[in-house]
Amino acid sequence: MHQEIFDLSGRVAVVTGASKGLGKAIAHALAAGGADVALYARNKEELEAVKASVESLGRRAEASCVDVLDKQAIDENVKATVRAFGHIDILVNNAGVNVRKPVLEFTSEEWDLVLNTNLKGYLLMAQAVVPDMLSRGYGKVINMASILGTVGLPSQVAYASSKGGVMQMTKVMALEWAKRGIQVNAIGPTYFETPLVAQLRNDPERYGFIVDRTPMGRWGQPEELAGLVIFLASRASDFITGQTIFIDGGWTIW
Protein backbone atom coordinates (compact mmCIF):
# COMPACT_ATOMS: atom_id res chain seq x y z
CA MET A 1 0.00 0.00 0.00
CA HIS A 2 1.37 3.38 -0.97
CA GLN A 3 2.02 5.82 1.85
CA GLU A 4 0.53 8.63 -0.23
CA ILE A 5 -3.03 7.58 0.59
CA PHE A 6 -2.41 8.71 4.19
CA ASP A 7 -0.85 12.03 3.14
CA LEU A 8 -2.79 15.11 4.28
CA SER A 9 -0.64 17.64 2.48
CA GLY A 10 -2.75 20.47 1.09
CA ARG A 11 -5.68 19.60 3.34
CA VAL A 12 -7.22 22.01 5.85
CA ALA A 13 -8.75 20.75 9.08
CA VAL A 14 -10.97 22.40 11.69
CA VAL A 15 -10.72 20.90 15.18
CA THR A 16 -13.06 21.96 17.97
CA GLY A 17 -12.05 21.68 21.61
CA ALA A 18 -8.50 21.96 20.33
CA SER A 19 -6.93 23.71 23.31
CA LYS A 20 -6.20 20.64 25.44
CA GLY A 21 -6.50 16.90 25.92
CA LEU A 22 -7.60 14.79 22.98
CA GLY A 23 -8.34 17.87 20.86
CA LYS A 24 -4.73 18.97 21.16
CA ALA A 25 -3.55 15.46 20.30
CA ILE A 26 -5.85 15.38 17.26
CA ALA A 27 -4.55 18.73 16.03
CA HIS A 28 -0.97 17.49 16.36
CA ALA A 29 -1.81 14.27 14.52
CA LEU A 30 -3.38 16.10 11.60
CA ALA A 31 -0.44 18.49 11.39
CA ALA A 32 2.03 15.59 11.51
CA GLY A 33 0.07 14.04 8.65
CA GLY A 34 0.57 17.21 6.58
CA ALA A 35 -2.62 19.22 7.17
CA ASP A 36 -2.95 22.86 8.10
CA VAL A 37 -5.19 23.27 11.12
CA ALA A 38 -7.78 25.79 12.30
CA LEU A 39 -8.03 25.47 16.08
CA TYR A 40 -11.36 26.26 17.75
CA ALA A 41 -11.88 26.44 21.52
CA ARG A 42 -12.82 28.92 24.24
CA ASN A 43 -9.47 29.45 26.00
CA LYS A 44 -7.36 31.87 23.96
CA GLU A 45 -4.13 31.38 25.91
CA GLU A 46 -4.24 27.60 25.63
CA LEU A 47 -5.19 27.85 21.95
CA GLU A 48 -2.17 30.02 21.23
CA ALA A 49 0.09 27.42 22.85
CA VAL A 50 -1.35 24.68 20.64
CA LYS A 51 -1.05 26.96 17.61
CA ALA A 52 2.66 27.40 18.33
CA SER A 53 3.18 23.67 18.72
CA VAL A 54 1.40 22.94 15.43
CA GLU A 55 3.50 25.55 13.66
CA SER A 56 6.62 23.92 15.11
CA LEU A 57 5.67 20.87 13.03
CA GLY A 58 5.96 23.00 9.90
CA ARG A 59 2.24 23.47 9.34
CA ARG A 60 0.09 26.57 9.23
CA ALA A 61 -2.32 27.09 12.14
CA GLU A 62 -4.93 29.64 13.15
CA ALA A 63 -6.52 29.93 16.60
CA SER A 64 -10.14 31.07 17.04
CA CYS A 65 -12.07 31.54 20.27
CA VAL A 66 -15.35 29.78 19.54
CA ASP A 67 -18.14 28.49 21.77
CA VAL A 68 -19.76 25.61 19.88
CA LEU A 69 -23.17 26.67 21.19
CA ASP A 70 -22.88 30.15 19.67
CA LYS A 71 -24.19 29.76 16.12
CA GLN A 72 -23.28 33.30 15.09
CA ALA A 73 -19.70 32.91 16.32
CA ILE A 74 -19.42 29.55 14.58
CA ASP A 75 -20.68 30.90 11.27
CA GLU A 76 -18.44 33.95 11.41
CA ASN A 77 -15.33 31.96 12.30
CA VAL A 78 -15.93 29.26 9.70
CA LYS A 79 -16.24 31.96 7.04
CA ALA A 80 -13.01 33.51 8.32
CA THR A 81 -11.29 30.11 8.17
CA VAL A 82 -12.38 29.61 4.54
CA ARG A 83 -11.09 33.11 3.69
CA ALA A 84 -7.77 32.41 5.41
CA PHE A 85 -7.15 28.90 4.08
CA GLY A 86 -9.27 28.83 0.92
CA HIS A 87 -11.31 25.76 1.86
CA ILE A 88 -12.01 23.20 4.60
CA ASP A 89 -11.47 19.50 3.97
CA ILE A 90 -11.70 17.96 7.44
CA LEU A 91 -13.94 18.71 10.41
CA VAL A 92 -13.24 17.09 13.76
CA ASN A 93 -16.09 17.62 16.20
CA ASN A 94 -14.35 17.14 19.53
CA ALA A 95 -15.52 19.87 21.93
CA GLY A 96 -17.42 18.31 24.81
CA VAL A 97 -18.30 18.42 28.48
CA ASN A 98 -19.24 15.91 31.17
CA VAL A 99 -21.09 16.12 34.47
CA ARG A 100 -20.86 12.98 36.62
CA LYS A 101 -23.86 12.55 38.91
CA PRO A 102 -26.41 9.85 39.74
CA VAL A 103 -29.59 10.03 37.66
CA LEU A 104 -31.78 11.23 40.52
CA GLU A 105 -29.39 14.09 41.35
CA PHE A 106 -29.04 15.43 37.81
CA THR A 107 -30.48 18.89 37.23
CA SER A 108 -32.18 19.95 34.02
CA GLU A 109 -29.54 22.68 33.58
CA GLU A 110 -26.74 20.11 33.77
CA TRP A 111 -28.55 17.85 31.32
CA ASP A 112 -28.98 20.72 28.86
CA LEU A 113 -25.32 21.72 29.17
CA VAL A 114 -24.03 18.23 28.36
CA LEU A 115 -26.53 17.36 25.62
CA ASN A 116 -26.33 20.75 23.95
CA THR A 117 -22.53 20.89 23.98
CA ASN A 118 -21.95 17.29 22.93
CA LEU A 119 -24.74 17.04 20.34
CA LYS A 120 -26.05 20.43 19.30
CA GLY A 121 -22.49 21.75 19.07
CA TYR A 122 -21.63 19.02 16.57
CA LEU A 123 -24.74 19.83 14.54
CA LEU A 124 -24.02 23.57 14.42
CA MET A 125 -20.41 22.99 13.37
CA ALA A 126 -21.42 20.57 10.62
CA GLN A 127 -24.08 22.97 9.35
CA ALA A 128 -21.44 25.69 9.07
CA VAL A 129 -18.60 23.63 7.58
CA VAL A 130 -20.14 20.95 5.38
CA PRO A 131 -21.72 23.25 2.73
CA ASP A 132 -18.20 24.25 1.64
CA MET A 133 -17.28 20.56 1.39
CA LEU A 134 -20.40 19.78 -0.62
CA SER A 135 -19.65 22.59 -3.05
CA ARG A 136 -16.35 20.87 -3.87
CA GLY A 137 -17.56 17.27 -3.61
CA TYR A 138 -15.02 16.29 -0.97
CA GLY A 139 -14.83 16.21 2.80
CA LYS A 140 -14.18 14.20 5.94
CA VAL A 141 -16.20 14.67 9.13
CA ILE A 142 -14.95 12.96 12.27
CA ASN A 143 -17.21 13.04 15.32
CA MET A 144 -15.78 12.15 18.71
CA ALA A 145 -18.05 9.60 20.35
CA SER A 146 -17.04 7.38 23.29
CA ILE A 147 -17.23 3.81 24.53
CA LEU A 148 -20.02 5.25 26.69
CA GLY A 149 -22.12 5.55 23.55
CA THR A 150 -22.58 1.79 23.83
CA VAL A 151 -21.37 0.92 27.36
CA GLY A 152 -23.34 1.93 30.45
CA LEU A 153 -21.65 3.18 33.62
CA PRO A 154 -23.15 4.78 36.74
CA SER A 155 -23.21 8.59 37.03
CA GLN A 156 -22.85 9.05 33.27
CA VAL A 157 -26.48 9.49 32.25
CA ALA A 158 -26.12 12.69 30.23
CA TYR A 159 -22.67 11.97 28.77
CA ALA A 160 -23.58 8.42 27.74
CA SER A 161 -26.85 9.64 26.23
CA SER A 162 -25.03 12.33 24.27
CA LYS A 163 -22.40 9.95 22.94
CA GLY A 164 -25.01 7.41 21.90
CA GLY A 165 -26.60 10.33 20.07
CA VAL A 166 -23.29 11.17 18.39
CA MET A 167 -23.11 7.63 17.01
CA GLN A 168 -26.61 7.93 15.53
CA MET A 169 -25.94 11.46 14.27
CA THR A 170 -22.88 10.10 12.48
CA LYS A 171 -24.99 7.51 10.66
CA VAL A 172 -27.58 10.06 9.53
CA MET A 173 -24.97 12.54 8.32
CA ALA A 174 -23.18 9.75 6.48
CA LEU A 175 -26.38 8.68 4.70
CA GLU A 176 -27.30 12.20 3.63
CA TRP A 177 -23.89 13.04 2.17
CA ALA A 178 -22.61 9.62 1.01
CA LYS A 179 -23.21 10.28 -2.70
CA ARG A 180 -21.77 13.78 -2.55
CA GLY A 181 -18.17 12.96 -1.65
CA ILE A 182 -18.38 13.35 2.12
CA GLN A 183 -17.47 10.57 4.53
CA VAL A 184 -18.65 10.86 8.15
CA ASN A 185 -17.28 8.58 10.84
CA ALA A 186 -16.90 8.60 14.60
CA ILE A 187 -14.11 7.67 16.98
CA GLY A 188 -15.10 6.02 20.26
CA PRO A 189 -12.26 6.39 22.78
CA THR A 190 -11.98 4.75 26.15
CA TYR A 191 -10.35 6.58 29.06
CA PHE A 192 -7.22 8.40 27.93
CA GLU A 193 -4.73 9.99 30.29
CA THR A 194 -5.40 13.69 29.89
CA PRO A 195 -5.72 16.56 32.39
CA LEU A 196 -9.50 16.47 31.95
CA VAL A 197 -9.75 13.14 33.78
CA ALA A 198 -7.15 13.85 36.46
CA GLN A 199 -9.79 13.36 39.15
CA LEU A 200 -10.46 9.82 37.95
CA ARG A 201 -6.78 9.00 37.61
CA ASN A 202 -6.18 10.17 41.17
CA ASP A 203 -8.95 7.95 42.55
CA PRO A 204 -7.32 4.52 43.14
CA GLU A 205 -10.62 2.64 43.11
CA ARG A 206 -11.93 4.16 39.90
CA TYR A 207 -8.53 4.07 38.20
CA GLY A 208 -8.18 0.41 39.12
CA PHE A 209 -11.68 -0.41 37.82
CA ILE A 210 -10.83 1.07 34.43
CA VAL A 211 -7.52 -0.78 34.24
CA ASP A 212 -9.13 -4.07 35.28
CA ARG A 213 -12.00 -3.62 32.82
CA THR A 214 -9.63 -2.97 29.89
CA PRO A 215 -8.22 -6.19 28.36
CA MET A 216 -4.93 -4.42 27.58
CA GLY A 217 -4.70 -3.47 31.26
CA ARG A 218 -4.04 0.25 30.92
CA TRP A 219 -5.44 3.64 29.94
CA GLY A 220 -4.89 5.12 26.49
CA GLN A 221 -2.25 7.73 25.73
CA PRO A 222 -3.33 10.78 23.67
CA GLU A 223 -0.73 10.17 20.98
CA GLU A 224 -2.28 6.75 20.33
CA LEU A 225 -5.19 8.48 18.59
CA ALA A 226 -2.92 9.71 15.81
CA GLY A 227 -3.09 6.71 13.49
CA LEU A 228 -6.88 6.46 13.55
CA VAL A 229 -7.33 10.22 13.10
CA ILE A 230 -5.01 10.31 10.09
CA PHE A 231 -6.69 7.23 8.61
CA LEU A 232 -10.20 8.72 8.85
CA ALA A 233 -9.03 12.12 7.60
CA SER A 234 -7.17 10.72 4.58
CA ARG A 235 -7.96 9.01 1.29
CA ALA A 236 -7.22 5.69 3.00
CA SER A 237 -10.78 5.73 4.39
CA ASP A 238 -12.60 6.87 1.24
CA PHE A 239 -14.95 3.85 1.22
CA ILE A 240 -15.78 3.93 4.92
CA THR A 241 -18.69 6.01 6.19
CA GLY A 242 -21.23 5.97 9.01
CA GLN A 243 -19.02 3.91 11.29
CA THR A 244 -17.92 4.30 14.89
CA ILE A 245 -14.45 2.88 15.44
CA PHE A 246 -13.63 2.18 19.07
CA ILE A 247 -10.11 2.81 20.30
CA ASP A 248 -10.42 1.28 23.72
CA GLY A 249 -7.76 -1.31 24.51
CA GLY A 250 -10.41 -3.98 23.97
CA TRP A 251 -13.05 -2.64 26.42
CA THR A 252 -15.99 -3.17 24.02
CA ILE A 253 -14.95 -6.77 23.32
CA TRP A 254 -16.81 -7.79 26.48
C-alpha positions in Angstrom: 0.0 0.0 0.0 1.4 3.4 -1.0 2.0 5.8 1.9 0.5 8.6 -0.2 -3.0 7.6 0.6 -2.4 8.7 4.2 -0.9 12.0 3.1 -2.8 15.1 4.3 -0.6 17.6 2.5 -2.8 20.5 1.1 -5.7 19.6 3.3 -7.2 22.0 5.8 -8.8 20.8 9.1 -11.0 22.4 11.7 -10.7 20.9 15.2 -13.1 22.0 18.0 -12.1 21.7 21.6 -8.5 22.0 20.3 -6.9 23.7 23.3 -6.2 20.6 25.4 -6.5 16.9 25.9 -7.6 14.8 23.0 -8.3 17.9 20.9 -4.7 19.0 21.2 -3.5 15.5 20.3 -5.9 15.4 17.3 -4.5 18.7 16.0 -1.0 17.5 16.4 -1.8 14.3 14.5 -3.4 16.1 11.6 -0.4 18.5 11.4 2.0 15.6 11.5 0.1 14.0 8.6 0.6 17.2 6.6 -2.6 19.2 7.2 -2.9 22.9 8.1 -5.2 23.3 11.1 -7.8 25.8 12.3 -8.0 25.5 16.1 -11.4 26.3 17.8 -11.9 26.4 21.5 -12.8 28.9 24.2 -9.5 29.5 26.0 -7.4 31.9 24.0 -4.1 31.4 25.9 -4.2 27.6 25.6 -5.2 27.9 21.9 -2.2 30.0 21.2 0.1 27.4 22.9 -1.4 24.7 20.6 -1.0 27.0 17.6 2.7 27.4 18.3 3.2 23.7 18.7 1.4 22.9 15.4 3.5 25.6 13.7 6.6 23.9 15.1 5.7 20.9 13.0 6.0 23.0 9.9 2.2 23.5 9.3 0.1 26.6 9.2 -2.3 27.1 12.1 -4.9 29.6 13.2 -6.5 29.9 16.6 -10.1 31.1 17.0 -12.1 31.5 20.3 -15.3 29.8 19.5 -18.1 28.5 21.8 -19.8 25.6 19.9 -23.2 26.7 21.2 -22.9 30.2 19.7 -24.2 29.8 16.1 -23.3 33.3 15.1 -19.7 32.9 16.3 -19.4 29.5 14.6 -20.7 30.9 11.3 -18.4 34.0 11.4 -15.3 32.0 12.3 -15.9 29.3 9.7 -16.2 32.0 7.0 -13.0 33.5 8.3 -11.3 30.1 8.2 -12.4 29.6 4.5 -11.1 33.1 3.7 -7.8 32.4 5.4 -7.2 28.9 4.1 -9.3 28.8 0.9 -11.3 25.8 1.9 -12.0 23.2 4.6 -11.5 19.5 4.0 -11.7 18.0 7.4 -13.9 18.7 10.4 -13.2 17.1 13.8 -16.1 17.6 16.2 -14.4 17.1 19.5 -15.5 19.9 21.9 -17.4 18.3 24.8 -18.3 18.4 28.5 -19.2 15.9 31.2 -21.1 16.1 34.5 -20.9 13.0 36.6 -23.9 12.5 38.9 -26.4 9.8 39.7 -29.6 10.0 37.7 -31.8 11.2 40.5 -29.4 14.1 41.4 -29.0 15.4 37.8 -30.5 18.9 37.2 -32.2 19.9 34.0 -29.5 22.7 33.6 -26.7 20.1 33.8 -28.5 17.9 31.3 -29.0 20.7 28.9 -25.3 21.7 29.2 -24.0 18.2 28.4 -26.5 17.4 25.6 -26.3 20.8 23.9 -22.5 20.9 24.0 -22.0 17.3 22.9 -24.7 17.0 20.3 -26.0 20.4 19.3 -22.5 21.8 19.1 -21.6 19.0 16.6 -24.7 19.8 14.5 -24.0 23.6 14.4 -20.4 23.0 13.4 -21.4 20.6 10.6 -24.1 23.0 9.3 -21.4 25.7 9.1 -18.6 23.6 7.6 -20.1 21.0 5.4 -21.7 23.2 2.7 -18.2 24.2 1.6 -17.3 20.6 1.4 -20.4 19.8 -0.6 -19.6 22.6 -3.1 -16.3 20.9 -3.9 -17.6 17.3 -3.6 -15.0 16.3 -1.0 -14.8 16.2 2.8 -14.2 14.2 5.9 -16.2 14.7 9.1 -14.9 13.0 12.3 -17.2 13.0 15.3 -15.8 12.2 18.7 -18.0 9.6 20.4 -17.0 7.4 23.3 -17.2 3.8 24.5 -20.0 5.3 26.7 -22.1 5.5 23.6 -22.6 1.8 23.8 -21.4 0.9 27.4 -23.3 1.9 30.4 -21.7 3.2 33.6 -23.1 4.8 36.7 -23.2 8.6 37.0 -22.9 9.1 33.3 -26.5 9.5 32.2 -26.1 12.7 30.2 -22.7 12.0 28.8 -23.6 8.4 27.7 -26.9 9.6 26.2 -25.0 12.3 24.3 -22.4 10.0 22.9 -25.0 7.4 21.9 -26.6 10.3 20.1 -23.3 11.2 18.4 -23.1 7.6 17.0 -26.6 7.9 15.5 -25.9 11.5 14.3 -22.9 10.1 12.5 -25.0 7.5 10.7 -27.6 10.1 9.5 -25.0 12.5 8.3 -23.2 9.8 6.5 -26.4 8.7 4.7 -27.3 12.2 3.6 -23.9 13.0 2.2 -22.6 9.6 1.0 -23.2 10.3 -2.7 -21.8 13.8 -2.5 -18.2 13.0 -1.7 -18.4 13.4 2.1 -17.5 10.6 4.5 -18.7 10.9 8.1 -17.3 8.6 10.8 -16.9 8.6 14.6 -14.1 7.7 17.0 -15.1 6.0 20.3 -12.3 6.4 22.8 -12.0 4.7 26.1 -10.4 6.6 29.1 -7.2 8.4 27.9 -4.7 10.0 30.3 -5.4 13.7 29.9 -5.7 16.6 32.4 -9.5 16.5 32.0 -9.8 13.1 33.8 -7.1 13.8 36.5 -9.8 13.4 39.2 -10.5 9.8 38.0 -6.8 9.0 37.6 -6.2 10.2 41.2 -9.0 7.9 42.6 -7.3 4.5 43.1 -10.6 2.6 43.1 -11.9 4.2 39.9 -8.5 4.1 38.2 -8.2 0.4 39.1 -11.7 -0.4 37.8 -10.8 1.1 34.4 -7.5 -0.8 34.2 -9.1 -4.1 35.3 -12.0 -3.6 32.8 -9.6 -3.0 29.9 -8.2 -6.2 28.4 -4.9 -4.4 27.6 -4.7 -3.5 31.3 -4.0 0.2 30.9 -5.4 3.6 29.9 -4.9 5.1 26.5 -2.2 7.7 25.7 -3.3 10.8 23.7 -0.7 10.2 21.0 -2.3 6.7 20.3 -5.2 8.5 18.6 -2.9 9.7 15.8 -3.1 6.7 13.5 -6.9 6.5 13.5 -7.3 10.2 13.1 -5.0 10.3 10.1 -6.7 7.2 8.6 -10.2 8.7 8.9 -9.0 12.1 7.6 -7.2 10.7 4.6 -8.0 9.0 1.3 -7.2 5.7 3.0 -10.8 5.7 4.4 -12.6 6.9 1.2 -15.0 3.9 1.2 -15.8 3.9 4.9 -18.7 6.0 6.2 -21.2 6.0 9.0 -19.0 3.9 11.3 -17.9 4.3 14.9 -14.5 2.9 15.4 -13.6 2.2 19.1 -10.1 2.8 20.3 -10.4 1.3 23.7 -7.8 -1.3 24.5 -10.4 -4.0 24.0 -13.1 -2.6 26.4 -16.0 -3.2 24.0 -15.0 -6.8 23.3 -16.8 -7.8 26.5 
